[in-house]
Amino acid sequence: MAQATSNHLATEVRESFGKGAARKIRATNKIPAVIYGHGTDPVHVTLPGHETALILRKSNQVLELDINGKVTLALVKDVQKDPVRQIIEHIDLIVIRKGEKVTVDVSIHLEGEAFPGTLVNQDANTVSVEAEATHIPESITVSIEGAEDGFHVYAKDLELPSGSSLISDPDTLIVAVSTAGEQDLGDEAEAPAEDAAEAPAEDAE
């Protein structure tokens, strides 16, 4: 679970904006961010670079921000990174309240090995769920241990953590297991029929 109390960060309010100011902030190993939501005016802040980057290794994190001695809980909404260097350039944060429910996309993790000779196709990597803001699941695990041909898991089959409810379409296919080479056999079976269909035309010539 994403626990706010383990993500406490000392935060500084910033008064300078723009690309130039953001570059100067990142040069000091800090990250520019903005906090908004619940009808409040946006607050522009800087976050400690190293500590924040460690927290953001996991998705849907809730940060406990100490802003001038006042603690604010905020959900990480968007992380902007440099496409080449993968350096965090900016973070959007949404103010939340304890007990409040939010809708987030949670990643799906496959666990185990399917039956030998089968193919595993994961159709969906995430599902949308509603969960308490301070108890957002980091991931949902689906076991495919020993799964054989014809094994299917849909969103409605997922075991969600207590306090979470499914928002995605219940009939969304998550993972399917089929027999390896099944498609190839089907193609070979169709080949003679195609040859037979062409034979009369060759005789007519």
N, C-alpha and C positions, 0 to 999 in steps of 0.2 A: 504494500500500500504506500501511497505517497503521503508521508506524514509531514505536516507543516513544522512541527517542533524540531525536526531534524534538519530543516532547511533555513535556519535563522541566518540572515545576512544583514550586516551593517550597511545602510544605504545613505547616499548623499544626494540632496536636492541640487539640481543644476539650473543655472540661469542662462547659460549660453547654448545656442542651438545652431543647426546647419551642419553641412558636411565637414567644414573646417574644424568646428568645435568637436564634432564626433571623432575626427581623426586624432585630435589632441588627447581626448579621453582614452581612446584605445591605445595610444602610445604610452600611457601610464599604467597599462594592464588593467584597465577598467572597461566596463561595457555600458554604453548609453541605453536607457530604457524609458518607457512611458507607462504610467499606471492610470487606468480609467475604469469607469463603471459605477453602478449604483447611484447615478445622478451626480457624481462628483466631478469637479473640474480635473482635467488631465494634469498629472504631476510628473515632471521630467526628472529623472534620477540617474545616478550612476551606480553600478553594481561591481563588486570586486570580481575581477576577471577569472582568476583561477578557481575560486570556490564555486562561482556560478557555473563555470564550464563542467565541473565535476558533477554538480547536481543535475545538469541538463543532459547527462548521458542517458538518463531515463526519461520517458515521455510523461506528459500530463503532470508536471510537478507543481506543487503549491509551495510558494515561498513565504516565509515569515520575515517581513521587512521591517527593520528598525529605522524609522524615518524621524530624525530629531527627537528620539526618545519615545515616539509613539509607534506601536506595533500594528502593521497592516498585513492582512493575508491577501495574497494575490496568486491567481492561477496563470501559468505561462500559456499565453494564447498563440504567440507567433515568434519564431526565432529566425532572424535574417542573417545569413552567412555569406561570406565571400565565396563565390562558386569555385574558385581555384584553390585558394589557401584554406578554405573551410574555417576561417576565423569568424567568430560571432561579431556581427557589426551592430545589431540592434535587437532589442527584445520588447514585445508588447505584452503587458500584464493586465489582467482584469481583477478588480477588487472583488473579493468574496466574503461571505459571512459564515461562521461556524454553523453547521447544520443545513446550510444551503445546498440545493442539488443543482448540478450542472450536467450538460450533455457533452461528452467527449468521445473521441475515437480511440479505441483500445486495441493494441496489437494482439494477434493470435499466434501462439507458439505451438508448433507440433512437437510431440514428445513420443519417442519410441521408434521402432522399425516395423514397417509393414511386412506382410508375408513375402518370402523370397519369390522373385519373378513377377512382382506387381509394380505398377507405376502409381506414384502419389502425385495428385494434382491439387495444389492449394489455390482455389479460385478467389478467396478473399483473405487479405492480410490483416484487416481491421474490421471491427464492428462498432457501431455507435451505441453507447449506453448512457443511461442517466444514473449518476451516483452522487453521494455526498461529497462536497468539494474537498473535504479533508480526508476522505477515504476512497480515492480513485484507484481502481486496480491498475497495476503496472502492465499486466498482460493477462490473457486468458489462455489456459493450456488445454490442448486437445490431444488425447492419446490415440495414436494409430498403431500401437503395439500389436503385432500379429494380424492386422487388418487384411482381409482378403478381397478378391474381386467383388465389386458391387457395394463396398462399404461407402456410405455417404454420411456426412455430418452437415446439418443445416444450422442457421443461426438460432433457431428455436431449440436446438439440441444442446446448446452450450450451457455449461454449468457456471453461472455467474456468481461472483462473490455476494455475500449477504449485504443487502442495502442497495444493490445495483439492479437495474431493470433494462431490458432490451429496447432500443429505439429503432434499430435497423429492421428491414423487412424480415419477418421470421422465416420466410422461405428462401432466404439468400443462401446459396450453396457455399459452404466453407471449404470442404475438402472432399475429394472423391478418389477411390482406389480402383484401378482397373488392371486387367491382365496385360503384361508387356507383350507386344507383338500382335495383339488382337486386331489392330487396324491393318497391319500388313497382310494378315490372313484374309481379311475381308477384301482387300484389293485384288489378291490373287484369285479369289473365288469369282470375282466379277470379270476377269480377263477372258475366259473361254466364251462367255455369253456375248462379249463384244465382238470376238472373232467370228462367231456363228452368225451374228447379225450382218457382218460385212460380206459373208460368203456369197449370197445370192447376187449381190451387185457385181462381184467379180465374174460369176458365171454368165451374167447378162451381157457383159462386154465380149 
